[in-house]
Amino acid sequence: MQRRRPQIRFYTKTHQYYCGIDLHAKTMYVCVMNQHGDILVHRNIRTDQRRFLSLIEPYRDDLVVLVECIFTWYWLADLCTREHITFVLGHALYMKAIHGGKVKNDKLDSQKIALLLKGGMLPQAYVYPADMRPTRDLLRRRMHLSRQRAHLIAHIQNTVHQYNLPALGVRLGKPTERGNVVECFPPGDTQAMVQLDLDLISYYDKQLARLEPQLVKQARTHDAQMHHLVGSIRGIGRILSLVLLYEIQDIDRFPT
């Protein structure tokens, strides 16, 4: 079977000014150039909203701002939206393939980003809606907690094999079946280790149980119809329907 190549969307709109930013947690290297490729601003500043707006103030009439899709982009996207400044999010993987080079630093990267934007060679990423971002992040955090819980269960099962003990004969994922599990292990530190795992599993159970109703409530607020439709598909349960809803968000953004 021939593998389908990903369809990359490039930003091709023209503007009078192009702003490329190499963004970090505490600093941002800003490069503003005009249609002719002349660099008008090339400066490293703190990630401060007022300072950034002051820096780009002379060019705001027809400016597009680009930043690579890394974990710090939320605040800049929201700022540009509030200030009615065109914002583009660059696809980190495809940008790396395009502007990768031996010589790299923040100053040079910001200039390359602005050049890609001006030349219509900037691969775009999806700017996820601001009102749904916190719920998506909470759902992803829930997935992290669920994996940690699974690792603890697996650790208990591995300890059974480590000591060549009889099978526990219980489902560790069920709180009601964990009552006598500790006594199945050698006394002393081994039992203390297993008890620690069980206590943490119980704690994760409580946290996951607390999160799920909140996530379902938010899903019904954001897109009740889509949540219902996805959940009605056979084999898709409560959590998977949430994952599909918040990771896809808008099916029309996919070309096929």
ZIKA-V994412 format. One record per run of one state. SS is the DSSP state (@ for helix, = for strand, . for the rest). FROM is the first residue (numbers start at 1). TO is the last residue. Records with the same first field share a line. If there is no record, write none. Layout:
# ZIKA-V994412
SS->FROM-TO ; FROM-TO
This chain:
# ZIKA-V994412
.->1-9 ; 12-16 ; 24-26 ; 35-38 ; 47-48 ; 69-73 ; 83-85 ; 91-91 ; 100-105 ; 119-121 ; 125-129 ; 163-174 ; 178-181 ; 185-188 ; 232-237 ; 249-250 ; 254-256
=->10-11 ; 17-23 ; 27-34 ; 39-46 ; 63-68 ; 86-90 ; 122-124
@->49-62 ; 74-82 ; 92-99 ; 106-118 ; 130-162 ; 175-177 ; 182-184 ; 189-231 ; 238-248 ; 251-253
